[in-house]
Amino acid sequence: MVQLADSPDVPSDAGPPERAEADSPRQVMNQRVVLMLALPIIGENLLQTAVGAIDTLLVSRIGDDAIAGVGVGAELVFFMLAILSAVTVRATVLVSQAIGSGDRDRSNRLARQAITWGILIAIPLSIVGYFATPSLVNLFGAEPDVSQYAIDYFEVIAATSVVLLLSFLCGAVLRGAGDSRTPLKAAVLANIVTVVLSSALLFGHLGLPEWGVAGTAWGASIGRGVAAAFMLVMLWRGKGKLSIHGRSGWRPERKVGKDLFRLGGPAALEQGMMEAGFTILVAIVATIGTAALAAQQISFTAMSLGFLPAIGFAVTATALVGQSVGARRIDDADTALRITGRWVLIWMGVGMLLYVFAARWIIDIFSNDPEVIAAGTSGLRAIGFSLPLWGIWMVSAGALRGAGDTRSPMIRGVITVWLAVLFAFLGVHYLDMGVGWVWGTFIVTSPIAAVGNMLAYRKKSDELRRNFEIDPQPLVAPAHQP
């Protein structure tokens, strides 16, 4: 029996595998299928990113120190998400492959196990993150006022990281099953709650206390909690391809946990190492001054918005390639990558033009400080030029993960980011360069990941194709009964 390379979908102790046709008619992979999944994901990511953008915009009314402080706190949030991605990435891959093979019972059990293991990770992470916040913030070497704003912001996010994890994890399992509309609806709810509560708690409106920067963090956390609750209810009702209804399958299973981390571990390590690189970039910029740090945060916020199409199409590639691999239809997987790659280039090309030619206008929205505007404009233009390369990098990495390979994109991603960190450090400390140089380093390093991932996917695709020609039928493992 030929099994999927690097894919632990079929437990080694499950006994003789059973064959079954998928429980739904074959869905032809085409542009409509890709866009129907990708566009809601992009919309959801837009709304998820808007939470951070709202925080940045609101605190900009306090001053540059507050913007810089939230920027430092946001870097720590991204680092925390990188750790949690061990579960979210693997959950998408496992669920998508189970759905593709037609094994509904297994996909439902995997969804329950992913939520259970995610909570088990998030609780100690919340405790450690809360008490370690001052020490973590001080690593950036920012000015005292900036550091205090960062502490106020991140302490709240760290303490409530369980809802942060659940909101991302529920979206991950739903997207793995091909449902991107429910996470989009949840993101709409999250943003409504965030806009109202963040503004009210920042300035003490609507009869609520005035908590300053910490208030915006509470607003974002409560918003994410509402989103997570909505998705959990929808999963419990089981209207779509997934259902977590019932008492069985919730107790953490050691083998499933091992499966979740075996492929998710490299993805988490990749994200962790990359976020560590971005954190070092922030620390490098902090040595230039508060104005540069504020410009860095504004540029990063704008960059996060610019990355939304790439993230959406990357997640789509992971889900659709995973489903195709689970059904042993490698031609569909190749088609999914080709379509997502084409669309990501179109969207990121538009983003490049916008950021290059409208950079100053965008920075003006967040600040009226001439020094911040000058630094932010150069940084945003550099980001714009690198967007198409980031798009190919992210989509090809998503396709590789869907096919079961998270190790090679991890290596290329880490090399790409840390080379950029090295170039940024040399430029800032020895050539007196600014924020534009820091972001411009990715124009040089991004081809390592973009081109390398595409070549690796072609090799992986050929390997799977040979396997599937020997054994073309979908493989469905018997659902494990806890």
Secondary structure, 3 states (H helix, E strand, C coil): CCCCCCCCCCCCCCCCCEECCCCCCCCCCCHHHHHHHHHHHHHHHHHHHHHHHHHHHHHCCCCHHHHHHHHHHHHHHHHHHHHHHHHHHHHHHHHHHHHHHCCHHHHHHHHHHHHHHHHHHHHHHHHHHHHHHHHHHHCCCCCHHHHHHHHHHHHHHHHCHHHHHHHHHHHHHHHHCCCCHHHHHHHHHHHHHHHHHHHHHHHCCCCCCCCCHHHHHHHHHHHHHHHHHHHHHHHHHCCCCCCCCCCCCCCCCHHHHHHHHHHHHHHHHHHHHHHHHHHHHHHHHHCCCHHHHHHHHHHHHHHHHHCHHHHHHHHHHHHHHHHHHHCCCHHHHHHHHHHHHHHHHHHHHHHHHHHHHCHHHHHHHHCCCHHHHHHHHHHHHHHHHHHHHHHHHHHHHHHHHHCCCCHHHHHHHHHHHHHHHHHHHHHHHHCCCCHHHHHHHHHHHHHHHHHHHHHHHHHHHHHHHHHHHHCCCCEECCCCCC
